[in-house]
Amino acid sequence: MIYDEQNIFAKILRDEIPCEKILETNDAISFNDISPKAKVHVLVIPKGPYIDIYDFNKNASKEEVVGFWNGVNETIEKLQIEKKGFQLKAHKGEAGGQEVFHFHVHILSND
């Protein structure tokens, strides 16, 4: 599969589509999901063009990987759910439930 530059997350990264931004770093951006499945439902995406978690883990630089996961932790802290609890979900491929083919993780919490 080739990365689709017209996917919704690529458009958000280019500021073509607005989002309710939570955090932005050099390597990641987090924002509220437009169709939340929990009281807190935030997406975190890397700024690089990675299709899914496998593509990201295989092809991103060490700096991008560390920067992305630091962005996930910073988002969790900003949401103040690090002690309350949360779910972290990533989907890979259609069979895995992935709908947007730009790597992203869901942070969900019902508290």
Secondary structure, DSSP 4 states (H G I P E B T S, - for coil): ----TTSHHHHHHTTSS---EEEE-SSEEEEE-SS-SSSEEEEEEESS---SHHHHHHHS-HHHHHHHHHHHHHHHHHHT-TTT--EEE---TGGGT--SSS--EEEEE--
